[in-house]
Amino acid sequence: MPIPARRTHRLWSTFAAAVTAALLAVLLVPGAARAAADGSRESRPVYAYDTAIRESVWVDTRLDGDGDGRTDRVAVDIVRPREPAAQGRRIPVIMDASPYYSCCGRGNESQKKTYDADGNVVQMPLFYDNYFVPRGYAVIGVDLAGTNRSDGCVDVGGRSDIQSAKAVVDWLNGRATGYTTRTGGERARADWSNGRTGMIGKSYDGTIANGVAATGVEGLETIVPIGGISSWYDYYFQQGAPLYDSGPEWLSDYVESPEARTRCAAVQKRLVDEAPRSGDWTSLWQERDYVKDAAKVRASVFVVHGMQDLNVRAKHFGQWWEALAKNGVERKIWLAQTGHVDPFDFRRAQWVDTLHRWFDHELLGYDNGIDREPVADIERAPDRWTTDRVWPPAATRTTALRPGTGEAPGVGTLSLEPGTGTAKFTDDPSRSETDWAADLETGTPDKAGFLSRPLGEDLRLSGSSKVTVTATPSTPTAHLSAVLVDLGPATIRDFTGSGEGIDTLTDRTCWGPSAPGDSSCFLATRAATADVGATVFSRGWADLGTYADPAKGRQLKPGTPYTLTISLAASDHVVPKGHRLALIVAGTDKDLIDPPSTRPTLTLDLSRTAARVPVVGGAGAFADATAGPTVATPQPSAADGPSTFRPGRPVPGGSNR
């Protein structure tokens, strides 16, 4: 099979970089790289952190987002080792572009940038500078336009946000102009950089990495989006169903500097006018959809996401991963049981080691074997991980599971056989997916539940699911929820708790040297767990009014059947032997979508309703797991269950920013 042109370019670039890095390591910086135990090479902490160069540059974005008659400049704070430049050696860059450096902070401890009397950065949040600068990398923090010390306006994932970071990649490669001050004319040149850049960041920061990669900018070699958004429409809506009670204008106001708020009224107005609460798709959302531009991505992508993330929901990584796969992008993925949490706080030592080797390979060109290791690491239970050579596994097949009527009223079946009859429920906005799952074996008026037979062997679902329903509403508006449930006792991460699956401890671990005002030591964490009787592991929502066009909702005619397909979030879950797989279809999922303007009763035509799920082993695996003698479902132990979900304002970053 021919290698795509983009991949050929990356292979040649990596080879060339490896040769160059090897020569430089021998000729210029003896000891900077050393052979690891397996014979591969790794960067070593040979440069002094306490004397590292700390400087600020303002890069011209070539946009005038705030309409003041001059192009906007974004602030770029840089920490880099002093020695390479003195040796005539250029170095690669690790970049975190963020709107949170002054308003909200980064990481589990909400660290903000701090500055000395000359305006140079003292504390660069997170561990990246402490760990990587001594190893020969520059670490830079970019203030997005309209935040902290930058000009312009926040446009929530739009052209200005993305150009804020892309312009810096261009500057590092000699294609954009930088200045030593925000308003002055003295030029600043990145003559210390070799142009090879990796972007990293959690939530909004990871989103910007996705967006910049989707421009295809030259010099961006890799991105590491952690809980990142892939399409902003899907942050605020799903198929017309509103996920929050406000739009991007609130987030823009939340992160903008006080100065920017005085000059960005026009941008704020556009964020209101072009993001209607109807959930209709507009040009604003088109501009903020990075998935459509996956073919432009030239960088490798290391995705990290919590499968139970209810802030940047798991649909984001699923659709991004699938689009990247179709376009032959080099990829790696970690999937955790957590909510919106950084891997530094749920798998710290392994994360630092893996990230180190990833950047060494992608930015220094070291042949350390990470590209030949399993693509996926997946958390199966708190702190228990498995790996896969490819993801989803090659044996995964989309399998149609059909709901049917059962022996008990309101408790249906889920099997490979076509269903008959109907099921009925009435939207109850006071009930959530957790309530539905707890009542799966009991008929309740707010849901339609369908259960497989108890499994005789484990059943693994890996990837994204879709649920097609034919529903007849009693009112002109209706929202639908569809969730997949593992019915049986388990100990899981408490993803709805305040730490979203982690507890923060009082002791600290250190990752690199510290300097006055910038410690490398961070509070340790451990898994926060809950004992449950059922686990919702994939979910999706839609406005039934989008039945004809997902981009525009319509009023419904009561008594008329409508067919709609709901996309569920990607996941990777093993339903254990003795448990049952269940599908629930209901109305408003409390705290996860907003209710419709009416309270409909919906009747499902089961002969025209199906869940298409990614089963490892396909229909045969499902048939084998549900065949033979009935295996008793383990009874739930006495358990408190997960914490009560606490909905908040839509801020990608959340409580564990």
Buried (B, 14 or more C-beta within 10 A) or exposed (E): EEEEEBBEEBEEBBEEBBEBBBEBBEEEBEEBBEEBEEEBBBBBBBBBBEEBBBBBBBBBBEBBBBEEEEBBBBBBBBBBBBBBBEEEBBBBBBBBBBBBBBBBBBBBEBBBBBBEEEEBBBBBBBBBBBBBBBBBBBBBBBBBBBBBBBBBBBBBBBBBBBBBBBBBBBBBBEEBBBBEEBEEEEEBEBEBBBBBBBBBBBBBBBBBBBBBBBBBBBBBBBBBBBBBBBBBBBBBBBBBBBBBEBBBBBBBBBBBBEBBBEBBEEBBEBBBEBBEBEBBBBEBBEBBBBBEBBBBBBBBBBBBBBBBBBBBBBBBBBBBBBBBBEBBBBBBBBBBBBBBBBBBBBBBEEBBEBBBBBBBBBBBBBBBEBBEEBBBBBBEBBEEBEEBEEBBBEEBBBBBBBBBBBEEEBBBBBBBEBBEEBBBBBBBBEBBBBBBBBBBBEBBEBBBBBBBBBBBBBBBBBBBBBBBBBBBBBBBBBBBBBBBBBBBBBBBBBBBBEBBBBBBEEEEBEBBBBBEEBBBBBBBBBBBBBBBBBBBBBBBBBBBBBBEEBBBBBEBEBEEBBBBBBBBBBBBBBBBBBBBBBBBBBBBBBBBBBBBEBBBBBBBBBBBBBBBBBBBBBBEBBBBBBEEEEBEBBEBEEEEBBBEBEEEEBBBBBBBB
